[in-house]
């Protein structure tokens, strides 16, 4: 949940999760939960994708898989699998691609709600 992300000093992740939830119309607590409902999977996959693809001015490499997993209380292999699903969805669903691109832009511009 959002409070859990803040507790560990993950304000950026809390904001990114809030943005993903808002874009897809789901609750943040559901997005960050262990639930596997159809409604929460696309925004969760988009969040994994956006956190990996984010351009960070201080690093020339993508954010490491284990780091993303720790930030979201997931195993890195779960994040990798979700990232791959996001890539497939971006190829086959234009609306998913549009929303995930918007999420990435919001993260990179620091325009995520808290």
Secondary structure, 3 states (H helix, E strand, C coil): CHHHHHHCCCHHHHHHHHHHHHHHCCCHHHHCCCCCCHHHHHHHHHHHHHHHHCCECCECCCCCHHHHHHHCCCCHHHHHHHHHHHHHHHHHCHHHHHHHHHHHHHHHHCCCCC
